[in-house]
Amino acid sequence: MVGTDETRLVVLRGNSASGKSSVAAGLRERFGRGLALVSQDNLRRIVLREHDRPRAANIGLIDLTARYALNAGYHVVVEGILHADHYGDMLTRLRVDHRGPTHGYYLDVPFGETLARHATKPIGDDVNEAQLRDWYGPRDLLPGGIETVIGAQSALHETIDRIMLDTGLAHLPPLDC
């Protein structure tokens, strides 16, 4: 078992440029200290500098990092594309092992909107449309209906508000860390 009855685990998934990192940053800003962000991009691309593939080292590192933070009493947001076929088993084990409430969200943005949003990102010039199309997986939901789908029509502040309320983070005090 991992975490406590009070720790919250939030998993944010979706395609590139769907708003996952912005939502995660907004959750942290709104909550304050005590909310750990476990970003797939940071651990995979920056820490390990590896490609996204089945059984890659970043999958275990994401799991270990989330578990460590939960065991230390932090609420945790795991965010990334986190393709179901590569990360699904790890996310399922983490969900099952977590003692407290766990909430999953899938940010569902159509490819055209993904393409437009991607052009505004710092890596927009480094990744072309063909590469982005290759990464894109429409409605790559985890099995069992465990994720709440949030569409592109939900504004950033609305998505953050919803997740804060759904998870109970809106009613918890920041941790003194």
C-alpha positions as CSV (number, residue, x, y, z in Angstrom):
1,M,0.0,0.0,0.0
2,V,1.1,3.6,-0.7
3,G,0.2,7.0,0.7
4,T,-2.4,7.5,3.4
5,D,-6.2,7.7,3.5
6,E,-5.8,11.5,3.2
7,T,-3.4,11.7,0.2
8,R,-4.9,12.5,-3.2
9,L,-3.6,10.9,-6.4
10,V,-4.6,12.7,-9.6
11,V,-3.6,11.3,-13.0
12,L,-3.9,13.7,-16.0
13,R,-3.6,12.1,-19.4
14,G,-4.1,13.3,-23.0
15,N,-2.4,13.9,-26.2
16,S,0.4,16.4,-26.8
17,A,-0.8,20.0,-26.3
18,S,-4.0,19.0,-24.6
19,G,-3.3,21.2,-21.6
20,K,-2.0,18.6,-19.1
21,S,1.0,20.6,-17.9
22,S,-1.0,23.8,-17.7
23,V,-3.7,22.1,-15.6
24,A,-1.1,20.5,-13.4
25,A,0.7,23.8,-12.8
26,G,-2.7,25.4,-12.1
27,L,-3.6,22.8,-9.5
28,R,-0.3,23.3,-7.8
29,E,-0.7,27.1,-7.9
30,R,-4.2,26.8,-6.5
31,F,-3.4,24.3,-3.8
32,G,0.0,25.5,-2.6
33,R,2.7,23.5,-0.9
34,G,2.2,19.8,-0.5
35,L,1.2,18.9,-4.1
36,A,3.9,17.0,-6.0
37,L,4.0,17.2,-9.8
38,V,5.3,14.0,-11.4
39,S,5.7,14.9,-15.1
40,Q,6.3,12.2,-17.7
41,D,8.1,14.8,-19.9
42,N,10.5,15.8,-17.2
43,L,11.3,12.2,-16.1
44,R,11.4,10.7,-19.6
45,R,12.9,13.5,-21.7
46,I,15.0,15.5,-19.2
47,V,16.1,13.1,-16.4
48,L,16.5,9.9,-18.5
49,R,16.6,11.3,-22.1
50,E,14.9,8.3,-23.5
51,H,12.3,7.6,-26.2
52,D,8.7,6.7,-25.3
53,R,8.5,2.9,-25.8
54,P,7.1,-0.1,-23.9
55,R,8.9,-1.2,-20.8
56,A,11.1,1.9,-20.8
57,A,12.9,3.0,-17.6
58,N,10.8,6.1,-17.2
59,I,7.7,4.0,-16.5
60,G,9.2,2.7,-13.3
61,L,10.7,6.1,-12.4
62,I,7.3,7.7,-12.7
63,D,5.8,5.0,-10.5
64,L,8.6,5.2,-7.9
65,T,8.5,9.0,-7.8
66,A,4.7,9.1,-7.3
67,R,4.9,6.4,-4.6
68,Y,7.7,8.2,-2.8
69,A,5.8,11.5,-2.7
70,L,2.6,9.8,-1.6
71,N,4.4,8.0,1.2
72,A,5.9,11.3,2.3
73,G,2.4,12.7,2.7
74,Y,2.2,14.7,-0.5
75,H,-0.8,14.8,-2.8
76,V,0.4,13.8,-6.2
77,V,-0.4,14.8,-9.8
78,V,1.0,12.4,-12.4
79,E,0.7,14.0,-15.8
80,G,1.7,13.1,-19.3
81,I,0.6,11.5,-22.6
82,L,1.0,8.2,-20.8
83,H,-0.2,6.0,-23.6
84,A,-2.5,3.3,-22.2
85,D,-0.6,0.4,-23.9
86,H,2.8,1.6,-22.3
87,Y,1.7,3.0,-18.9
88,G,-1.7,1.4,-18.2
89,D,-0.4,-1.5,-16.1
90,M,1.8,0.8,-14.0
91,L,-1.1,3.3,-13.5
92,T,-3.5,0.5,-12.6
93,R,-1.1,-0.8,-9.9
94,L,-0.5,2.7,-8.5
95,R,-4.3,3.2,-8.4
96,V,-4.9,-0.1,-6.6
97,D,-2.1,0.4,-4.2
98,H,-3.0,4.0,-3.2
99,R,-4.8,4.2,0.1
100,G,-6.5,7.5,-0.5
101,P,-8.8,8.8,-3.2
102,T,-7.5,8.5,-6.8
103,H,-8.9,10.4,-9.7
104,G,-8.1,10.0,-13.4
105,Y,-8.8,12.6,-16.1
106,Y,-8.3,12.4,-19.9
107,L,-8.1,15.7,-21.7
108,D,-9.7,15.1,-25.0
109,V,-8.6,17.5,-27.7
110,P,-9.2,16.9,-31.4
111,F,-6.1,16.7,-33.7
112,G,-6.7,20.0,-35.4
113,E,-6.7,21.8,-32.0
114,T,-3.7,19.8,-30.9
115,L,-1.8,20.9,-34.0
116,A,-2.7,24.6,-33.4
117,R,-1.8,24.4,-29.7
118,H,1.4,22.6,-30.4
119,A,2.6,25.4,-32.7
120,T,2.7,27.7,-29.7
121,K,4.9,25.4,-27.6
122,P,8.7,25.8,-27.4
123,I,9.2,22.5,-29.2
124,G,6.7,23.6,-31.9
125,D,9.4,24.0,-34.5
126,D,11.2,20.8,-33.6
127,V,8.2,18.5,-34.1
128,N,6.4,18.5,-37.5
129,E,2.8,17.6,-38.2
130,A,3.7,14.1,-39.3
131,Q,5.4,13.3,-36.0
132,L,2.6,14.9,-34.1
133,R,0.1,12.8,-36.0
134,D,2.1,9.7,-35.2
135,W,2.0,10.5,-31.5
136,Y,-1.7,11.3,-31.5
137,G,-4.0,8.6,-30.1
138,P,-7.7,9.5,-30.2
139,R,-9.5,8.7,-26.9
140,D,-6.6,6.6,-25.6
141,L,-8.6,5.8,-22.4
142,L,-7.6,3.4,-19.7
143,P,-9.9,0.3,-19.4
144,G,-12.7,0.2,-16.9
145,G,-14.1,3.7,-17.3
146,I,-11.8,5.1,-14.6
147,E,-11.1,8.4,-16.2
148,T,-13.3,11.5,-16.5
149,V,-13.1,12.9,-20.0
150,I,-12.7,16.6,-20.3
151,G,-13.2,18.1,-23.7
152,A,-11.4,21.0,-25.5
153,Q,-14.4,23.3,-24.8
154,S,-13.5,23.4,-21.0
155,A,-11.4,26.5,-20.3
156,L,-8.3,26.1,-18.3
157,H,-9.7,27.7,-15.2
158,E,-12.9,25.5,-15.5
159,T,-10.8,22.4,-15.7
160,I,-8.7,23.3,-12.7
161,D,-11.9,24.3,-10.7
162,R,-13.5,21.0,-11.6
163,I,-10.5,18.9,-10.6
164,M,-10.0,20.8,-7.3
165,L,-13.6,20.1,-6.4
166,D,-13.8,16.5,-7.6
167,T,-10.7,15.5,-5.7
168,G,-11.5,17.4,-2.5
169,L,-8.2,19.4,-2.9
170,A,-10.3,22.6,-2.8
171,H,-11.3,21.9,0.8
172,L,-7.9,20.8,2.1
173,P,-5.3,23.1,3.6
174,P,-1.8,23.3,2.0
175,L,0.7,21.1,3.7
176,D,3.5,22.6,5.8
177,C,6.6,21.2,4.0
